[in-house]
Amino acid sequence: MKYRIKMKPKWDNIGKIQEKLGKKIKNRDEEFINNIKMVTGELLENSVKYYSKHNISNRIDFNFSLTDKVTISINNQIITKNKDIGSLYLLIDEINLCTNVYDMFYDRLQVILDNRKTGESKLGLLRIASEGNFKLSYKKHNNEISIYAKKKVSTGVINMESLNYEDLNIEVLDLNTHIKVSWSGKSRTQNPENILDDYLAKLSKYSIGTKMVINFDKLESMNSSTIPPLLTFIKNLEENNIHAVFEYNVNKDWQRASFKPLTVITSKFNYVKIRPSSI
């Protein structure tokens, strides 16, 4: 997942980018999202401070990338041979050489306590390295500098297992292009809502940011108590902008009777569609 934006050096834009980025990774846990927002905010604040101080109006180039590692970077115009930039290089080098960045952070707090200088806290990068546990680096090119914050991360998404409950089986395959969900067996338990509501809610969250195909060809029967959880599932997918196609077997009378009303309900939806399968 990648996100890039060129930001005008205005304070109000920092929060806007943090919120936009938070929405793009909303399927991650809250701690991870807050961590990313913190690093994003600290890097952008440093840029806006520098641009404001030196009356630079060019846009700040912000980049975010998430794979098996997360990379957050900014590219700034700089004034060559400026002492602020020299101090920045030195601080990043010191952080990378430090064996305990937490101690370095607390030492800096003590310096501020004893002799505070307005606008020169230097806490942002230390916070990224200590609290965020990110590796900092920089690259210089003529009158530009790029600052990088990187760290390896786990996949972080919900471990979506298949559901096997009595005679009902829901298999989830996470493919390169989409998620394939196959229903099979019989949904005939007296009250499947408690099981299905929880499982389908997790499946909705798991699918954010991708596409989904839900196939019912191999489902032999389905009682009326299965419909309410399905409706909630469909509503959640639409509200979360998840492209999803529900495929039913038009050759099975009960499937045709069950899914045609749902087709009418979703006819004006933008993201969820219900249609006969291709078999």
Helices and strands as residue ranges (DSSP letters): E 2-7, H 11-24, H 30-53, E 60-66, E 69-77, H 83-97, H 101-114, H 123-130, E 135-141, E 144-152, E 163-165, E 168-174, E 179-187, H 193-206, E 211-222, G 224-226, H 227-239, E 243-248, H 253-265, E 272-276
